[in-house]
Amino acid sequence: MPLGKAAGVRCAQLDDDNRCKIFGDPRRPAVCSSLSASLEMCGTDQNIDATRSHAMNFLTRLERETQ
C-alpha cells in the first residue's frame, strides 16, 4: 500500500491467516517492522483465538486513536 493504509482497512499484505506476506522484505513499511508484540497488545489468554481477538481489538483502537 504505497500511500499507506487507512484506519479500518485490512492490510493488502495479509494472507488468509492474517500473516504478513512481506515479513522480512525490505518493502515492508517501517511502522510494521517497528511494531513489537507486547502483553498489552496480545493479552494473557492461552487460547489462540482469544489472543488474536484481543490483538485485533487493540490494533483497531490504535488506528482509531491515531487518525
PQR file of N, CA, C, O and H, with PARSE charges and radii, in Angstrom:
ATOM      1  N   MET A   1       0.855  -1.163   0.000 -0.4000 1.5000
ATOM      2  CA  MET A   1       0.000   0.000   0.000 -0.0000 2.0000
ATOM      3  C   MET A   1       0.905   1.230   0.000  0.5500 1.7000
ATOM      4  O   MET A   1       1.198   1.785   1.059 -0.5500 1.4000
ATOM      5  N   PRO A   2       1.336   1.647  -1.155 -0.5600 1.5000
ATOM      6  CA  PRO A   2       2.333   2.712  -1.272  0.2800 2.0000
ATOM      7  C   PRO A   2       1.939   4.033  -0.618  0.5500 1.7000
ATOM      8  O   PRO A   2       2.811   4.784  -0.181 -0.5500 1.4000
ATOM      9  N   LEU A   3       0.669   4.324  -0.544 -0.4000 1.5000
ATOM     10  CA  LEU A   3       0.234   5.589   0.062 -0.0000 2.0000
ATOM     11  C   LEU A   3      -0.231   5.408   1.503  0.5500 1.7000
ATOM     12  O   LEU A   3      -0.842   6.308   2.080 -0.5500 1.4000
ATOM     13  H   LEU A   3      -0.039   3.714  -0.899  0.4000 1.0000
ATOM     14  N   GLY A   4       0.054   4.256   2.078 -0.4000 1.5000
ATOM     15  CA  GLY A   4      -0.360   3.980   3.445 -0.0000 2.0000
ATOM     16  C   GLY A   4      -1.688   3.251   3.481  0.5500 1.7000
ATOM     17  O   GLY A   4      -2.288   2.977   2.441 -0.5500 1.4000
ATOM     18  H   GLY A   4       0.550   3.525   1.610  0.4000 1.0000
ATOM     19  N   LYS A   5      -2.141   2.941   4.681 -0.4000 1.5000
ATOM     20  CA  LYS A   5      -3.373   2.202   4.877 -0.0000 2.0000
ATOM     21  C   LYS A   5      -4.302   3.022   5.752  0.5500 1.7000
ATOM     22  O   LYS A   5      -3.915   3.479   6.827 -0.5500 1.4000
ATOM     23  H   LYS A   5      -1.654   3.164   5.526  0.4000 1.0000
ATOM     24  N   ALA A   6      -5.493   3.201   5.300 -0.4000 1.5000
ATOM     25  CA  ALA A   6      -6.473   3.939   6.104 -0.0000 2.0000
ATOM     26  C   ALA A   6      -6.909   3.103   7.301  0.5500 1.7000
ATOM     27  O   ALA A   6      -6.953   1.875   7.225 -0.5500 1.4000
ATOM     28  H   ALA A   6      -5.807   2.830   4.426  0.4000 1.0000
ATOM     29  N   ALA A   7      -7.227   3.760   8.391 -0.4000 1.5000
ATOM     30  CA  ALA A   7      -7.719   3.066   9.580 -0.0000 2.0000
ATOM     31  C   ALA A   7      -8.969   2.277   9.227  0.5500 1.7000
ATOM     32  O   ALA A   7      -9.851   2.764   8.520 -0.5500 1.4000
ATOM     33  H   ALA A   7      -7.191   4.758   8.453  0.4000 1.0000
ATOM     34  N   GLY A   8      -9.030   1.054   9.731 -0.4000 1.5000
ATOM     35  CA  GLY A   8     -10.199   0.221   9.498 -0.0000 2.0000
ATOM     36  C   GLY A   8     -10.160  -0.560   8.196  0.5500 1.7000
ATOM     37  O   GLY A   8     -11.047  -1.373   7.937 -0.5500 1.4000
ATOM     38  H   GLY A   8      -8.314   0.658  10.306  0.4000 1.0000
ATOM     39  N   VAL A   9      -9.142  -0.325   7.370 -0.4000 1.5000
ATOM     40  CA  VAL A   9      -8.998  -1.043   6.110 -0.0000 2.0000
ATOM     41  C   VAL A   9      -8.003  -2.178   6.320  0.5500 1.7000
ATOM     42  O   VAL A   9      -6.909  -1.961   6.843 -0.5500 1.4000
ATOM     43  H   VAL A   9      -8.421   0.336   7.581  0.4000 1.0000
ATOM     44  N   ARG A  10      -8.376  -3.370   5.918 -0.4000 1.5000
ATOM     45  CA  ARG A  10      -7.495  -4.519   6.063 -0.0000 2.0000
ATOM     46  C   ARG A  10      -6.241  -4.308   5.213  0.5500 1.7000
ATOM     47  O   ARG A  10      -6.327  -3.852   4.073 -0.5500 1.4000
ATOM     48  H   ARG A  10      -9.264  -3.546   5.493  0.4000 1.0000
ATOM     49  N   CYS A  11      -5.102  -4.637   5.762 -0.4000 1.5000
ATOM     50  CA  CYS A  11      -3.846  -4.501   5.034 -0.0000 2.0000
ATOM     51  C   CYS A  11      -3.845  -5.463   3.847  0.5500 1.7000
ATOM     52  O   CYS A  11      -4.193  -6.635   3.987 -0.5500 1.4000
ATOM     53  H   CYS A  11      -5.033  -5.008   6.688  0.4000 1.0000
ATOM     54  N   ALA A  12      -3.454  -4.960   2.694 -0.4000 1.5000
ATOM     55  CA  ALA A  12      -3.417  -5.761   1.472 -0.0000 2.0000
ATOM     56  C   ALA A  12      -2.353  -6.851   1.541  0.5500 1.7000
ATOM     57  O   ALA A  12      -2.378  -7.785   0.740 -0.5500 1.4000
ATOM     58  H   ALA A  12      -3.171  -4.008   2.581  0.4000 1.0000
ATOM     59  N   GLN A  13      -1.426  -6.747   2.480 -0.4000 1.5000
ATOM     60  CA  GLN A  13      -0.339  -7.719   2.588 -0.0000 2.0000
ATOM     61  C   GLN A  13      -0.639  -8.876   3.545  0.5500 1.7000
ATOM     62  O   GLN A  13       0.229  -9.718   3.775 -0.5500 1.4000
ATOM     63  H   GLN A  13      -1.406  -5.988   3.131  0.4000 1.0000
ATOM     64  N   LEU A  14      -1.835  -8.931   4.099 -0.4000 1.5000
ATOM     65  CA  LEU A  14      -2.180 -10.037   4.988 -0.0000 2.0000
ATOM     66  C   LEU A  14      -2.734 -11.200   4.189  0.5500 1.7000
ATOM     67  O   LEU A  14      -3.538 -11.019   3.275 -0.5500 1.4000
ATOM     68  H   LEU A  14      -2.540  -8.246   3.912  0.4000 1.0000
ATOM     69  N   ASP A  15      -2.287 -12.410   4.551 -0.4000 1.5000
ATOM     70  CA  ASP A  15      -2.837 -13.591   3.884 -0.0000 2.0000
ATOM     71  C   ASP A  15      -4.105 -14.038   4.624  0.5500 1.7000
ATOM     72  O   ASP A  15      -4.559 -13.354   5.542 -0.5500 1.4000
ATOM     73  H   ASP A  15      -1.634 -12.557   5.293  0.4000 1.0000
ATOM     74  N   ASP A  16      -4.662 -15.154   4.238 -0.4000 1.5000
ATOM     75  CA  ASP A  16      -5.912 -15.630   4.840 -0.0000 2.0000
ATOM     76  C   ASP A  16      -5.777 -15.965   6.321  0.5500 1.7000
ATOM     77  O   ASP A  16      -6.777 -16.016   7.038 -0.5500 1.4000
ATOM     78  H   ASP A  16      -4.293 -15.710   3.493  0.4000 1.0000
ATOM     79  N   ASP A  17      -4.544 -16.196   6.787 -0.4000 1.5000
ATOM     80  CA  ASP A  17      -4.291 -16.487   8.204 -0.0000 2.0000
ATOM     81  C   ASP A  17      -3.829 -15.246   8.961  0.5500 1.7000
ATOM     82  O   ASP A  17      -3.321 -15.349  10.078 -0.5500 1.4000
ATOM     83  H   ASP A  17      -3.732 -16.155   6.204  0.4000 1.0000
ATOM     84  N   ASN A  18      -4.006 -14.071   8.351 -0.4000 1.5000
ATOM     85  CA  ASN A  18      -3.591 -12.791   8.936 -0.0000 2.0000
ATOM     86  C   ASN A  18      -2.093 -12.699   9.161  0.5500 1.7000
ATOM     87  O   ASN A  18      -1.645 -12.014  10.080 -0.5500 1.4000
ATOM     88  H   ASN A  18      -4.418 -13.987   7.443  0.4000 1.0000
ATOM     89  N   ARG A  19      -1.323 -13.374   8.342 -0.4000 1.5000
ATOM     90  CA  ARG A  19       0.131 -13.295   8.416 -0.0000 2.0000
ATOM     91  C   ARG A  19       0.620 -12.372   7.304  0.5500 1.7000
ATOM     92  O   ARG A  19       0.075 -12.352   6.201 -0.5500 1.4000
ATOM     93  H   ARG A  19      -1.688 -13.931   7.595  0.4000 1.0000
ATOM     94  N   CYS A  20       1.660 -11.610   7.624 -0.4000 1.5000
ATOM     95  CA  CYS A  20       2.208 -10.662   6.665 -0.0000 2.0000
ATOM     96  C   CYS A  20       2.917 -11.399   5.531  0.5500 1.7000
ATOM     97  O   CYS A  20       3.810 -12.215   5.762 -0.5500 1.4000
ATOM     98  H   CYS A  20       2.103 -11.626   8.520  0.4000 1.0000
ATOM     99  N   LYS A  21       2.502 -11.096   4.310 -0.4000 1.5000
ATOM    100  CA  LYS A  21       3.101 -11.731   3.135 -0.0000 2.0000
ATOM    101  C   LYS A  21       4.465 -11.136   2.786  0.5500 1.7000
ATOM    102  O   LYS A  21       5.210 -11.720   1.999 -0.5500 1.4000
ATOM    103  H   LYS A  21       1.777 -10.433   4.123  0.4000 1.0000
ATOM    104  N   ILE A  22       4.801  -9.967   3.369 -0.4000 1.5000
ATOM    105  CA  ILE A  22       6.093  -9.347   3.062 -0.0000 2.0000
ATOM    106  C   ILE A  22       6.954  -9.227   4.322  0.5500 1.7000
ATOM    107  O   ILE A  22       7.834  -8.369   4.389 -0.5500 1.4000
ATOM    108  H   ILE A  22       4.195  -9.492   4.008  0.4000 1.0000
ATOM    109  N   PHE A  23       6.708 -10.074   5.309 -0.4000 1.5000
ATOM    110  CA  PHE A  23       7.509 -10.080   6.536 -0.0000 2.0000
ATOM    111  C   PHE A  23       8.977 -10.328   6.164  0.5500 1.7000
ATOM    112  O   PHE A  23       9.285 -11.272   5.437 -0.5500 1.4000
ATOM    113  H   PHE A  23       5.993 -10.771   5.254  0.4000 1.0000
ATOM    114  N   GLY A  24       9.872  -9.480   6.662 -0.4000 1.5000
ATOM    115  CA  GLY A  24      11.288  -9.627   6.363 -0.0000 2.0000
ATOM    116  C   GLY A  24      11.709  -9.028   5.033  0.5500 1.7000
ATOM    117  O   GLY A  24      12.898  -8.997   4.717 -0.5500 1.4000
ATOM    118  H   GLY A  24       9.622  -8.713   7.252  0.4000 1.0000
ATOM    119  N   ASP A  25      10.764  -8.561   4.265 -0.4000 1.5000
ATOM    120  CA  ASP A  25      11.037  -7.961   2.954 -0.0000 2.0000
ATOM    121  C   ASP A  25      11.347  -6.475   3.151  0.5500 1.7000
ATOM    122  O   ASP A  25      10.677  -5.816   3.945 -0.5500 1.4000
ATOM    123  H   ASP A  25       9.798  -8.587   4.522  0.4000 1.0000
ATOM    124  N   PRO A  26      12.340  -5.935   2.453 -0.5600 1.5000
ATOM    125  CA  PRO A  26      12.663  -4.508   2.609  0.2800 2.0000
ATOM    126  C   PRO A  26      11.512  -3.572   2.241  0.5500 1.7000
ATOM    127  O   PRO A  26      11.514  -2.409   2.643 -0.5500 1.4000
ATOM    128  N   ARG A  27      10.537  -4.059   1.488 -0.4000 1.5000
ATOM    129  CA  ARG A  27       9.379  -3.221   1.133 -0.0000 2.0000
ATOM    130  C   ARG A  27       8.389  -3.089   2.285  0.5500 1.7000
ATOM    131  O   ARG A  27       7.480  -2.261   2.230 -0.5500 1.4000
ATOM    132  H   ARG A  27      10.535  -5.005   1.161  0.4000 1.0000
ATOM    133  N   ARG A  28       8.560  -3.891   3.315 -0.4000 1.5000
ATOM    134  CA  ARG A  28       7.644  -3.827   4.458 -0.0000 2.0000
ATOM    135  C   ARG A  28       7.762  -2.454   5.128  0.5500 1.7000
ATOM    136  O   ARG A  28       8.870  -1.998   5.406 -0.5500 1.4000
ATOM    137  H   ARG A  28       9.299  -4.564   3.359  0.4000 1.0000
ATOM    138  N   PRO A  29       6.627  -1.793   5.389 -0.5600 1.5000
ATOM    139  CA  PRO A  29       6.671  -0.451   5.974  0.2800 2.0000
ATOM    140  C   PRO A  29       7.374  -0.426   7.337  0.5500 1.7000
ATOM    141  O   PRO A  29       7.270  -1.367   8.124 -0.5500 1.4000
ATOM    142  N   ALA A  30       8.075   0.652   7.590 -0.4000 1.5000
ATOM    143  CA  ALA A  30       8.808   0.808   8.854 -0.0000 2.0000
ATOM    144  C   ALA A  30       7.876   0.702  10.057  0.5500 1.7000
ATOM    145  O   ALA A  30       8.250   0.139  11.086 -0.5500 1.4000
ATOM    146  H   ALA A  30       8.159   1.417   6.951  0.4000 1.0000
ATOM    147  N   VAL A  31       6.663   1.240   9.931 -0.4000 1.5000
ATOM    148  CA  VAL A  31       5.733   1.190  11.057 -0.0000 2.0000
ATOM    149  C   VAL A  31       5.402  -0.258  11.424  0.5500 1.7000
ATOM    150  O   VAL A  31       5.225  -0.573  12.600 -0.5500 1.4000
ATOM    151  H   VAL A  31       6.359   1.697   9.095  0.4000 1.0000
ATOM    152  N   CYS A  32       5.320  -1.123  10.438 -0.4000 1.5000
ATOM    153  CA  CYS A  32       5.047  -2.545  10.701 -0.0000 2.0000
ATOM    154  C   CYS A  32       6.257  -3.214  11.335  0.5500 1.7000
ATOM    155  O   CYS A  32       6.126  -3.989  12.283 -0.5500 1.4000
ATOM    156  H   CYS A  32       5.464  -0.867   9.482  0.4000 1.0000
ATOM    157  N   SER A  33       7.431  -2.911  10.806 -0.4000 1.5000
ATOM    158  CA  SER A  33       8.661  -3.507  11.328 -0.0000 2.0000
ATOM    159  C   SER A  33       8.936  -3.082  12.759  0.5500 1.7000
ATOM    160  O   SER A  33       9.517  -3.840  13.535 -0.5500 1.4000
ATOM    161  H   SER A  33       7.538  -2.281  10.036  0.4000 1.0000
ATOM    162  N   SER A  34       8.521  -1.873  13.112 -0.4000 1.5000
ATOM    163  CA  SER A  34       8.803  -1.366  14.461 -0.0000 2.0000
ATOM    164  C   SER A  34       7.765  -1.812  15.495  0.5500 1.7000
ATOM    165  O   SER A  34       7.971  -1.642  16.696 -0.5500 1.4000
ATOM    166  H   SER A  34       8.049  -1.257  12.481  0.4000 1.0000
ATOM    167  N   LEU A  35       6.674  -2.369  15.037 -0.4000 1.5000
ATOM    168  CA  LEU A  35       5.625  -2.797  15.957 -0.0000 2.0000
ATOM    169  C   LEU A  35       6.024  -4.115  16.605  0.5500 1.7000
ATOM    170  O   LEU A  35       6.228  -5.115  15.918 -0.5500 1.4000
ATOM    171  H   LEU A  35       6.507  -2.507  14.061  0.4000 1.0000
ATOM    172  N   SER A  36       6.135  -4.112  17.921 -0.4000 1.5000
ATOM    173  CA  SER A  36       6.502  -5.326  18.654 -0.0000 2.0000
ATOM    174  C   SER A  36       5.329  -5.792  19.490  0.5500 1.7000
ATOM    175  O   SER A  36       4.644  -4.988  20.122 -0.5500 1.4000
ATOM    176  H   SER A  36       5.970  -3.299  18.479  0.4000 1.0000
ATOM    177  N   ALA A  37       5.105  -7.084  19.488 -0.4000 1.5000
ATOM    178  CA  ALA A  37       4.036  -7.640  20.318 -0.0000 2.0000
ATOM    179  C   ALA A  37       4.364  -7.383  21.789  0.5500 1.7000
ATOM    180  O   ALA A  37       5.521  -7.445  22.205 -0.5500 1.4000
ATOM    181  H   ALA A  37       5.662  -7.737  18.974  0.4000 1.0000
ATOM    182  N   SER A  38       3.336  -7.096  22.552 -0.4000 1.5000
ATOM    183  CA  SER A  38       3.512  -6.851  23.981 -0.0000 2.0000
ATOM    184  C   SER A  38       2.355  -7.492  24.721  0.5500 1.7000
ATOM    185  O   SER A  38       1.345  -7.859  24.121 -0.5500 1.4000
ATOM    186  H   SER A  38       2.396  -7.045  22.215  0.4000 1.0000
ATOM    187  N   LEU A  39       2.509  -7.621  26.014 -0.4000 1.5000
ATOM    188  CA  LEU A  39       1.435  -8.166  26.836 -0.0000 2.0000
ATOM    189  C   LEU A  39       0.174  -7.321  26.688  0.5500 1.7000
ATOM    190  O   LEU A  39      -0.933  -7.854  26.625 -0.5500 1.4000
ATOM    191  H   LEU A  39       3.329  -7.323  26.501  0.4000 1.0000
ATOM    192  N   GLU A  40       0.347  -5.997  26.634 -0.4000 1.5000
ATOM    193  CA  GLU A  40      -0.795  -5.091  26.458 -0.0000 2.0000
ATOM    194  C   GLU A  40      -1.505  -5.365  25.128  0.5500 1.7000
ATOM    195  O   GLU A  40      -2.733  -5.324  25.054 -0.5500 1.4000
ATOM    196  H   GLU A  40       1.247  -5.564  26.686  0.4000 1.0000
ATOM    197  N   MET A  41      -0.732  -5.642  24.089 -0.4000 1.5000
ATOM    198  CA  MET A  41      -1.303  -5.870  22.775 -0.0000 2.0000
ATOM    199  C   MET A  41      -1.961  -7.244  22.667  0.5500 1.7000
ATOM    200  O   MET A  41      -3.052  -7.372  22.111 -0.5500 1.4000
ATOM    201  H   MET A  41       0.265  -5.676  24.149  0.4000 1.0000
ATOM    202  N   CYS A  42      -1.307  -8.252  23.190 -0.4000 1.5000
ATOM    203  CA  CYS A  42      -1.771  -9.628  22.966 -0.0000 2.0000
ATOM    204  C   CYS A  42      -2.596 -10.216  24.094  0.5500 1.7000
ATOM    205  O   CYS A  42      -3.301 -11.204  23.886 -0.5500 1.4000
ATOM    206  H   CYS A  42      -0.421  -8.148  23.641  0.4000 1.0000
ATOM    207  N   GLY A  43      -2.528  -9.638  25.278 -0.4000 1.5000
ATOM    208  CA  GLY A  43      -3.287 -10.164  26.398 -0.0000 2.0000
ATOM    209  C   GLY A  43      -2.612 -11.376  27.025  0.5500 1.7000
ATOM    210  O   GLY A  43      -1.483 -11.724  26.679 -0.5500 1.4000
ATOM    211  H   GLY A  43      -1.956  -8.835  25.447  0.4000 1.0000
ATOM    212  N   THR A  44      -3.308 -12.001  27.934 -0.4000 1.5000
ATOM    213  CA  THR A  44      -2.720 -13.108  28.685 -0.0000 2.0000
ATOM    214  C   THR A  44      -3.428 -14.433  28.462  0.5500 1.7000
ATOM    215  O   THR A  44      -3.036 -15.448  29.037 -0.5500 1.4000
ATOM    216  H   THR A  44      -4.225 -11.718  28.216  0.4000 1.0000
ATOM    217  N   ASP A  45      -4.457 -14.436  27.641 -0.4000 1.5000
ATOM    218  CA  ASP A  45      -5.224 -15.664  27.420 -0.0000 2.0000
ATOM    219  C   ASP A  45      -4.376 -16.689  26.669  0.5500 1.7000
ATOM    220  O   ASP A  45      -3.651 -16.335  25.739 -0.5500 1.4000
ATOM    221  H   ASP A  45      -4.775 -13.611  27.174  0.4000 1.0000
ATOM    222  N   GLN A  46      -4.465 -17.944  27.068 -0.4000 1.5000
ATOM    223  CA  GLN A  46      -3.711 -19.008  26.402 -0.0000 2.0000
ATOM    224  C   GLN A  46      -4.422 -19.517  25.150  0.5500 1.7000
ATOM    225  O   GLN A  46      -3.829 -20.248  24.357 -0.5500 1.4000
ATOM    226  H   GLN A  46      -5.055 -18.231  27.823  0.4000 1.0000
ATOM    227  N   ASN A  47      -5.669 -19.141  24.969 -0.4000 1.5000
ATOM    228  CA  ASN A  47      -6.443 -19.553  23.809 -0.0000 2.0000
ATOM    229  C   ASN A  47      -6.054 -18.674  22.618  0.5500 1.7000
ATOM    230  O   ASN A  47      -6.183 -17.452  22.689 -0.5500 1.4000
ATOM    231  H   ASN A  47      -6.150 -18.547  25.613  0.4000 1.0000
ATOM    232  N   ILE A  48      -5.584 -19.274  21.537 -0.4000 1.5000
ATOM    233  CA  ILE A  48      -5.087 -18.518  20.386 -0.0000 2.0000
ATOM    234  C   ILE A  48      -6.167 -17.628  19.762  0.5500 1.7000
ATOM    235  O   ILE A  48      -5.865 -16.523  19.310 -0.5500 1.4000
ATOM    236  H   ILE A  48      -5.480 -20.267  21.479  0.4000 1.0000
ATOM    237  N   ASP A  49      -7.405 -18.090  19.732 -0.4000 1.5000
ATOM    238  CA  ASP A  49      -8.481 -17.263  19.162 -0.0000 2.0000
ATOM    239  C   ASP A  49      -8.749 -16.041  20.030  0.5500 1.7000
ATOM    240  O   ASP A  49      -8.982 -14.949  19.513 -0.5500 1.4000
ATOM    241  H   ASP A  49      -7.650 -18.987  20.100  0.4000 1.0000
ATOM    242  N   ALA A  50      -8.716 -16.221  21.353 -0.4000 1.5000
ATOM    243  CA  ALA A  50      -8.928 -15.093  22.267 -0.0000 2.0000
ATOM    244  C   ALA A  50      -7.769 -14.114  22.170  0.5500 1.7000
ATOM    245  O   ALA A  50      -7.974 -12.901  22.208 -0.5500 1.4000
ATOM    246  H   ALA A  50      -8.527 -17.108  21.774  0.4000 1.0000
ATOM    247  N   THR A  51      -6.546 -14.635  22.045 -0.4000 1.5000
ATOM    248  CA  THR A  51      -5.373 -13.784  21.910 -0.0000 2.0000
ATOM    249  C   THR A  51      -5.434 -12.987  20.621  0.5500 1.7000
ATOM    250  O   THR A  51      -5.166 -11.785  20.619 -0.5500 1.4000
ATOM    251  H   THR A  51      -6.379 -15.621  22.014  0.4000 1.0000
ATOM    252  N   ARG A  52      -5.785 -13.644  19.524 -0.4000 1.5000
ATOM    253  CA  ARG A  52      -5.888 -12.963  18.224 -0.0000 2.0000
ATOM    254  C   ARG A  52      -6.969 -11.884  18.284  0.5500 1.7000
ATOM    255  O   ARG A  52      -6.774 -10.779  17.778 -0.5500 1.4000
ATOM    256  H   ARG A  52      -6.004 -14.620  19.525  0.4000 1.0000
ATOM    257  N   SER A  53      -8.102 -12.202  18.897 -0.4000 1.5000
ATOM    258  CA  SER A  53      -9.194 -11.243  19.019 -0.0000 2.0000
ATOM    259  C   SER A  53      -8.753 -10.033  19.842  0.5500 1.7000
ATOM    260  O   SER A  53      -9.036  -8.891  19.477 -0.5500 1.4000
ATOM    261  H   SER A  53      -8.261 -13.100  19.308  0.4000 1.0000
ATOM    262  N   HIS A  54      -8.068 -10.285  20.937 -0.4000 1.5000
ATOM    263  CA  HIS A  54      -7.582  -9.202  21.793 -0.0000 2.0000
ATOM    264  C   HIS A  54      -6.626  -8.306  20.997  0.5500 1.7000
ATOM    265  O   HIS A  54      -6.730  -7.080  21.051 -0.5500 1.4000
ATOM    266  H   HIS A  54      -7.838 -11.212  21.233  0.4000 1.0000
ATOM    267  N   ALA A  55      -5.697  -8.920  20.262 -0.4000 1.5000
ATOM    268  CA  ALA A  55      -4.718  -8.149  19.484 -0.0000 2.0000
ATOM    269  C   ALA A  55      -5.401  -7.326  18.400  0.5500 1.7000
ATOM    270  O   ALA A  55      -5.049  -6.164  18.197 -0.5500 1.4000
ATOM    271  H   ALA A  55      -5.612  -9.915  20.218  0.4000 1.0000
ATOM    272  N   MET A  56      -6.365  -7.906  17.707 -0.4000 1.5000
ATOM    273  CA  MET A  56      -7.054  -7.173  16.647 -0.0000 2.0000
ATOM    274  C   MET A  56      -7.839  -5.999  17.233  0.5500 1.7000
ATOM    275  O   MET A  56      -7.873  -4.923  16.637 -0.5500 1.4000
ATOM    276  H   MET A  56      -6.650  -8.851  17.872  0.4000 1.0000
ATOM    277  N   ASN A  57      -8.466  -6.192  18.385 -0.4000 1.5000
ATOM    278  CA  ASN A  57      -9.178  -5.093  19.045 -0.0000 2.0000
ATOM    279  C   ASN A  57      -8.206  -3.991  19.454  0.5500 1.7000
ATOM    280  O   ASN A  57      -8.514  -2.807  19.317 -0.5500 1.4000
ATOM    281  H   ASN A  57      -8.439  -7.067  18.869  0.4000 1.0000
ATOM    282  N   PHE A  58      -7.042  -4.374  19.954 -0.4000 1.5000
ATOM    283  CA  PHE A  58      -6.014  -3.416  20.360 -0.0000 2.0000
ATOM    284  C   PHE A  58      -5.547  -2.598  19.150  0.5500 1.7000
ATOM    285  O   PHE A  58      -5.461  -1.372  19.219 -0.5500 1.4000
ATOM    286  H   PHE A  58      -6.792  -5.336  20.065  0.4000 1.0000
ATOM    287  N   LEU A  59      -5.248  -3.284  18.049 -0.4000 1.5000
ATOM    288  CA  LEU A  59      -4.789  -2.589  16.842 -0.0000 2.0000
ATOM    289  C   LEU A  59      -5.870  -1.688  16.254  0.5500 1.7000
ATOM    290  O   LEU A  59      -5.576  -0.602  15.753 -0.5500 1.4000
ATOM    291  H   LEU A  59      -5.318  -4.280  17.994  0.4000 1.0000
ATOM    292  N   THR A  60      -7.112  -2.140  16.316 -0.4000 1.5000
ATOM    293  CA  THR A  60      -8.232  -1.314  15.839 -0.0000 2.0000
ATOM    294  C   THR A  60      -8.332  -0.035  16.668  0.5500 1.7000
ATOM    295  O   THR A  60      -8.542   1.050  16.127 -0.5500 1.4000
ATOM    296  H   THR A  60      -7.351  -3.021  16.723  0.4000 1.0000
ATOM    297  N   ARG A  61      -8.178  -0.173  17.998 -0.4000 1.5000
ATOM    298  CA  ARG A  61      -8.223   1.002  18.864 -0.0000 2.0000
ATOM    299  C   ARG A  61      -7.060   1.943  18.548  0.5500 1.7000
ATOM    300  O   ARG A  61      -7.254   3.158  18.501 -0.5500 1.4000
ATOM    301  H   ARG A  61      -8.007  -1.055  18.438  0.4000 1.0000
ATOM    302  N   LEU A  62      -5.856   1.408  18.332 -0.4000 1.5000
ATOM    303  CA  LEU A  62      -4.709   2.248  17.973 -0.0000 2.0000
ATOM    304  C   LEU A  62      -4.979   3.031  16.691  0.5500 1.7000
ATOM    305  O   LEU A  62      -4.707   4.229  16.614 -0.5500 1.4000
ATOM    306  H   LEU A  62      -5.698   0.422  18.370  0.4000 1.0000
ATOM    307  N   GLU A  63      -5.517   2.342  15.690 -0.4000 1.5000
ATOM    308  CA  GLU A  63      -5.830   3.010  14.429 -0.0000 2.0000
ATOM    309  C   GLU A  63      -6.822   4.139  14.632  0.5500 1.7000
ATOM    310  O   GLU A  63      -6.645   5.240  14.111 -0.5500 1.4000
ATOM    311  H   GLU A  63      -5.738   1.369  15.752  0.4000 1.0000
ATOM    312  N   ARG A  64      -7.871   3.855  15.396 -0.4000 1.5000
ATOM    313  CA  ARG A  64      -8.914   4.861  15.637 -0.0000 2.0000
ATOM    314  C   ARG A  64      -8.339   6.074  16.364  0.5500 1.7000
ATOM    315  O   ARG A  64      -8.685   7.213  16.052 -0.5500 1.4000
ATOM    316  H   ARG A  64      -8.015   2.961  15.820  0.4000 1.0000
ATOM    317  N   GLU A  65      -7.460   5.823  17.334 -0.4000 1.5000
ATOM    318  CA  GLU A  65      -6.906   6.910  18.146 -0.0000 2.0000
ATOM    319  C   GLU A  65      -5.844   7.728  17.407  0.5500 1.7000
ATOM    320  O   GLU A  65      -5.494   8.825  17.841 -0.5500 1.4000
ATOM    321  H   GLU A  65      -7.179   4.897  17.587  0.4000 1.0000
ATOM    322  N   THR A  66      -5.335   7.200  16.299 -0.4000 1.5000
ATOM    323  CA  THR A  66      -4.268   7.913  15.594 -0.0000 2.0000
ATOM    324  C   THR A  66      -4.708   8.409  14.213  0.5500 1.7000
ATOM    325  O   THR A  66      -3.865   8.715  13.370 -0.5500 1.4000
ATOM    326  H   THR A  66      -5.619   6.309  15.946  0.4000 1.0000
ATOM    327  N   GLN A  67      -6.004   8.488  13.981 -0.4000 1.5000
ATOM    328  CA  GLN A  67      -6.492   9.002  12.691 -0.0000 2.0000
ATOM    329  C   GLN A  67      -6.211  10.479  12.583  0.5500 1.7000
ATOM    330  O   GLN A  67      -6.545  11.099  11.572 -0.5500 1.4000
ATOM    331  H   GLN A  67      -6.689   8.240  14.666  0.4000 1.0000
TER
END
